[in-house]
Amino acid sequence: MVPLAAAGGIARTLRGIYSCRPVCESHIRSGLKPKNIHMTMPRIPWRRCLAVAVLAPVVSLSCTVITATNMFAAGQSTDLETYRTFERPDGAYRLVVLRRQLPFAMPGQASDAPGIVRLLDRKGKVLRQTEVEMVQFVNDNTVTWSRRSVHVTLVVDWSLP
């Protein structure tokens, strides 16, 4: 036999999670097992589900397209601009870091762009060249000149002619 207070407590406890159809009090008092208790899952607002179902793929596709465009443009772009220049103290050689223009970049990501590092002589002739993933890798702390070589930490180590 299920006391009325216990049945009400269960209904109150489950009310937050499930919706419960009311049970006839005469069934509870008589000790008969109620046959018409139906538990249902909580209702989820259909508009919220629809918004998530529509927006999630759209946002995901947009991010994929932007990333693919940037990756393609980084490899194919001919628009180069000078990012930094490092000259040897005697002026015989210089390193020029060229940044590729990206079609889309978030604020603060300009130095994350890929580029090219070139070694030039005094006349401006290109002696060596290499690709770099991010132009910010080449800075004052990473470029070291010696009499016979130039070293850019984690990027390149060239001997000078």
C-alpha positions as CSV (number, residue, x, y, z in Angstrom):
1,M,0.0,0.0,0.0
2,V,1.3,3.4,-1.0
3,P,0.4,6.2,1.4
4,L,-1.0,9.3,-0.1
5,A,1.8,11.5,1.3
6,A,4.4,9.2,-0.3
7,A,2.7,9.3,-3.7
8,G,2.4,13.1,-3.5
9,G,6.1,13.4,-2.5
10,I,7.2,11.2,-5.5
11,A,5.0,13.3,-7.8
12,R,6.5,16.5,-6.4
13,T,10.0,15.1,-6.6
14,L,9.6,14.0,-10.2
15,R,7.7,17.1,-11.3
16,G,10.9,19.0,-11.9
17,I,12.2,16.2,-14.2
18,Y,9.1,14.5,-15.5
19,S,5.5,15.5,-16.0
20,C,3.1,13.2,-14.1
21,R,-0.5,12.6,-14.8
22,P,-2.6,12.8,-11.6
23,V,-3.6,9.5,-10.0
24,C,-7.1,8.9,-8.6
25,E,-6.9,9.3,-4.8
26,S,-9.3,6.4,-4.4
27,H,-6.8,4.0,-6.0
28,I,-4.1,5.1,-3.6
29,R,-6.4,4.9,-0.5
30,S,-7.7,1.4,-1.4
31,G,-4.2,0.0,-2.0
32,L,-4.9,-0.8,-5.6
33,K,-1.9,-0.3,-7.9
34,P,-2.6,2.7,-10.1
35,K,-2.5,1.7,-13.7
36,N,-2.8,5.2,-15.2
37,I,0.5,6.7,-14.1
38,H,2.3,7.8,-17.3
39,M,5.7,9.3,-17.1
40,T,6.9,11.5,-20.0
41,M,10.2,13.2,-20.7
42,P,10.4,16.9,-20.2
43,R,9.5,19.1,-23.2
44,I,12.4,20.8,-25.0
45,P,11.5,24.0,-26.8
46,W,11.4,23.2,-30.5
47,R,12.6,26.6,-31.5
48,R,15.8,26.2,-29.6
49,C,16.4,22.7,-31.1
50,L,15.7,24.1,-34.6
51,A,18.1,27.0,-34.1
52,V,20.9,24.7,-32.9
53,A,20.2,22.2,-35.7
54,V,20.4,25.0,-38.4
55,L,23.1,27.2,-37.0
56,A,25.6,24.6,-36.0
57,P,26.3,23.3,-39.5
58,V,26.2,26.8,-40.9
59,V,28.9,28.0,-38.5
60,S,31.0,24.9,-39.0
61,L,30.8,25.2,-42.7
62,S,31.7,29.0,-42.6
63,C,34.8,28.2,-40.4
64,T,35.9,25.5,-42.8
65,V,35.6,27.7,-45.8
66,I,37.5,30.6,-44.2
67,T,40.3,28.2,-43.1
68,A,40.5,26.6,-46.6
69,T,40.6,30.0,-48.3
70,N,43.4,31.2,-46.0
71,M,45.4,28.0,-46.5
72,F,45.0,28.2,-50.3
73,A,45.7,31.9,-50.5
74,A,48.8,31.5,-48.3
75,G,50.3,29.0,-50.7
76,Q,49.2,30.9,-53.9
77,S,49.4,34.5,-53.0
78,T,51.8,36.7,-54.9
79,D,51.0,39.8,-52.8
80,L,54.0,40.2,-50.6
81,E,54.8,43.1,-48.4
82,T,57.9,43.8,-46.4
83,Y,57.4,42.8,-42.8
84,R,60.9,43.4,-41.3
85,T,64.4,44.0,-42.5
86,F,67.6,43.0,-40.7
87,E,71.0,44.4,-41.9
88,R,74.4,43.1,-41.0
89,P,76.4,45.7,-39.1
90,D,78.8,46.3,-42.0
91,G,76.0,46.6,-44.5
92,A,77.2,43.8,-46.8
93,Y,74.1,41.6,-46.4
94,R,70.5,41.9,-45.2
95,L,67.6,39.7,-44.4
96,V,64.2,40.7,-45.7
97,V,61.1,39.1,-44.3
98,L,58.1,39.3,-46.7
99,R,54.6,38.6,-45.4
100,R,51.9,37.1,-47.6
101,Q,48.6,39.0,-47.6
102,L,45.8,36.8,-46.3
103,P,42.3,37.5,-47.6
104,F,40.9,37.2,-44.1
105,A,42.5,37.5,-40.6
106,M,41.0,38.3,-37.2
107,P,42.3,41.3,-35.4
108,G,45.8,40.7,-34.0
109,Q,46.6,37.9,-36.4
110,A,48.7,39.9,-38.9
111,S,52.0,38.6,-37.7
112,D,50.6,35.0,-37.9
113,A,50.8,35.2,-41.7
114,P,53.2,33.0,-43.6
115,G,56.0,34.5,-45.6
116,I,59.4,34.4,-47.2
117,V,62.8,35.1,-45.7
118,R,65.4,36.4,-48.3
119,L,69.1,36.9,-48.0
120,L,70.2,39.9,-50.1
121,D,73.6,41.3,-50.9
122,R,74.6,44.9,-50.9
123,K,73.3,45.4,-54.5
124,G,69.9,43.8,-53.7
125,K,70.5,40.5,-55.5
126,V,68.6,37.6,-53.9
127,L,71.2,35.0,-52.7
128,R,69.0,32.6,-50.7
129,Q,65.3,32.3,-50.0
130,T,63.1,30.1,-47.7
131,E,59.5,29.9,-46.7
132,V,58.5,30.5,-43.1
133,E,55.2,29.5,-41.5
134,M,54.7,32.7,-39.5
135,V,56.7,35.8,-40.1
136,Q,56.7,36.6,-36.3
137,F,59.3,33.7,-36.0
138,V,61.9,36.1,-37.4
139,N,62.6,38.9,-34.9
140,D,65.5,40.8,-33.2
141,N,66.0,37.9,-30.8
142,T,66.3,35.2,-33.4
143,V,68.6,36.8,-36.0
144,T,72.3,36.3,-35.4
145,W,75.0,37.6,-37.8
146,S,78.6,36.3,-37.8
147,R,81.4,36.9,-40.2
148,R,80.6,33.9,-42.4
149,S,77.0,33.1,-41.7
150,V,73.6,34.2,-40.6
151,H,71.4,32.2,-38.3
152,V,67.7,32.6,-37.7
153,T,66.6,30.4,-34.7
154,L,64.2,27.6,-35.8
155,V,64.1,28.9,-39.3
156,V,67.4,28.8,-41.2
157,D,71.2,28.7,-41.0
158,W,72.9,30.1,-44.1
159,S,76.6,30.5,-44.8
160,L,77.5,33.8,-46.5
161,P,79.3,33.8,-49.9
